[in-house]
């Protein structure tokens, strides 16, 4: 597969790559309206960009909510890289960013068909299935202060 590099997308060109991945996955593949996919929270978020062999392949964002809470969202992986572990790498990158900022309580809305991915990463389902952008989701949470791996260098 090649060497995986995950960066915080700060430069405009890197942010454009994140939005391109999200547009491909959510708008084109899943039919989410573009105006719902790209929102004003993007400017307040920390964006992760996964790159393999100089090609952007996955993204996700971390939205700080207050001094202890954050939300992870817009996790998207190009179809030919799914189930390769890259999504877990992006998730871990965002969790580390949250932990470093003292944001220990993470919430996310997982599409129902990938909730097992988040369960494997120690997220806990909260409540019942609901519709978001016409797609079944579940709310999930994780407390990073209980995660041993963030108390050492990742």
LUMROKOL-386180 format. One record per residue (C-alpha): residue number from 1; x, y, z. Coordinates in steps of 0.25 Angstrom, whole numbers, plus 5000, padded with zeros to 4 digits. Layout:
LUMROKOL-386180
PT	i	c1	c2	c3
PT	NUM	X	Y	Z .
...
end
This chain:
LUMROKOL-386180
PT	i	c1	c2	c3
PT	1	5000	5000	5000 .
PT	2	5012	5010	5002 .
PT	3	5015	5019	5014 .
PT	4	5004	5026	5021 .
PT	5	5006	5040	5025 .
PT	6	4995	5047	5033 .
PT	7	4996	5062	5034 .
PT	8	4988	5074	5040 .
PT	9	4982	5080	5027 .
PT	10	4985	5095	5030 .
PT	11	4989	5100	5016 .
PT	12	4978	5103	5006 .
PT	13	4983	5092	4996 .
PT	14	4982	5082	5007 .
PT	15	4968	5087	5011 .
PT	16	4964	5086	4997 .
PT	17	4968	5071	4997 .
PT	18	4960	5068	5009 .
PT	19	4948	5075	5003 .
PT	20	4950	5067	4990 .
PT	21	4950	5054	4997 .
PT	22	4938	5057	5005 .
PT	23	4931	5062	4993 .
PT	24	4934	5049	4986 .
PT	25	4930	5040	4997 .
PT	26	4918	5047	5003 .
PT	27	4912	5055	4991 .
PT	28	4915	5046	4979 .
PT	29	4915	5032	4986 .
PT	30	4904	5035	4997 .
PT	31	4896	5046	4991 .
PT	32	4898	5056	5002 .
PT	33	4894	5070	4997 .
PT	34	4907	5078	4996 .
PT	35	4902	5089	5004 .
PT	36	4900	5080	5016 .
PT	37	4914	5074	5014 .
PT	38	4922	5086	5014 .
PT	39	4918	5095	5025 .
PT	40	4922	5107	5034 .
PT	41	4928	5097	5044 .
PT	42	4940	5094	5035 .
PT	43	4946	5108	5038 .
PT	44	4946	5104	5053 .
PT	45	4951	5090	5051 .
PT	46	4964	5082	5051 .
PT	47	4965	5074	5038 .
PT	48	4973	5062	5037 .
PT	49	4978	5058	5023 .
PT	50	4984	5044	5020 .
PT	51	4993	5043	5008 .
PT	52	4999	5030	5002 .
PT	53	5010	5031	4991 .
PT	54	5007	5046	4990 .
PT	55	4992	5043	4988 .
PT	56	4982	5048	4998 .
PT	57	4972	5037	5001 .
PT	58	4965	5040	5014 .
PT	59	4961	5051	5023 .
PT	60	4953	5054	5036 .
PT	61	4951	5066	5045 .
PT	62	4951	5070	5060 .
PT	63	4942	5081	5064 .
PT	64	4945	5087	5078 .
PT	65	4932	5089	5085 .
PT	66	4937	5095	5099 .
PT	67	4949	5093	5108 .
PT	68	4947	5078	5110 .
PT	69	4938	5073	5099 .
PT	70	4940	5071	5084 .
PT	71	4933	5064	5072 .
PT	72	4939	5056	5061 .
PT	73	4932	5056	5048 .
PT	74	4933	5055	5033 .
PT	75	4942	5043	5033 .
PT	76	4943	5039	5019 .
PT	77	4952	5029	5012 .
PT	78	4953	5027	4997 .
PT	79	4947	5013	4993 .
PT	80	4959	5006	4989 .
PT	81	4966	5009	5002 .
PT	82	4954	5005	5011 .
PT	83	4957	4993	5021 .
PT	84	4972	4996	5020 .
PT	85	4973	5002	5034 .
PT	86	4975	5016	5029 .
PT	87	4962	5021	5035 .
PT	88	4967	5016	5048 .
PT	89	4980	5024	5046 .
PT	90	4972	5037	5043 .
PT	91	4963	5034	5055 .
PT	92	4975	5032	5064 .
PT	93	4981	5045	5059 .
PT	94	4969	5053	5062 .
PT	95	4968	5047	5076 .
PT	96	4982	5050	5079 .
PT	97	4980	5065	5074 .
PT	98	4968	5065	5084 .
PT	99	4976	5059	5095 .
PT	100	4987	5069	5094 .
PT	101	4977	5080	5095 .
PT	102	4971	5075	5107 .
PT	103	4958	5071	5100 .
PT	104	4955	5057	5106 .
PT	105	4941	5055	5103 .
PT	106	4938	5051	5088 .
PT	107	4925	5050	5082 .
PT	108	4922	5046	5067 .
PT	109	4910	5042	5059 .
PT	110	4914	5029	5052 .
PT	111	4907	5024	5040 .
PT	112	4900	5011	5045 .
PT	113	4907	5002	5035 .
PT	114	4921	5006	5041 .
PT	115	4918	5006	5055 .
PT	116	4926	4994	5058 .
PT	117	4938	5001	5053 .
PT	118	4936	5011	5064 .
PT	119	4932	5000	5074 .
PT	120	4946	4994	5071 .
PT	121	4952	5008	5075 .
PT	122	4946	5008	5088 .
PT	123	4934	5017	5085 .
PT	124	4921	5014	5092 .
PT	125	4907	5015	5085 .
PT	126	4898	5025	5092 .
PT	127	4883	5024	5089 .
PT	128	4875	5019	5076 .
PT	129	4878	5020	5061 .
PT	130	4874	5033	5055 .
PT	131	4874	5040	5041 .
PT	132	4884	5050	5037 .
PT	133	4885	5055	5023 .
PT	134	4875	5043	5020 .
PT	135	4885	5033	5025 .
PT	136	4884	5024	5038 .
PT	137	4893	5029	5049 .
PT	138	4896	5025	5063 .
PT	139	4902	5035	5073 .
PT	140	4915	5030	5080 .
PT	141	4924	5035	5091 .
PT	142	4938	5032	5096 .
PT	143	4946	5038	5108 .
PT	144	4960	5039	5104 .
PT	145	4965	5041	5119 .
PT	146	4962	5026	5120 .
PT	147	4971	5022	5108 .
PT	148	4985	5018	5112 .
PT	149	4991	5020	5098 .
PT	150	4989	5035	5099 .
PT	151	4997	5036	5112 .
PT	152	5010	5032	5105 .
PT	153	5015	5037	5091 .
PT	154	5008	5031	5079 .
end
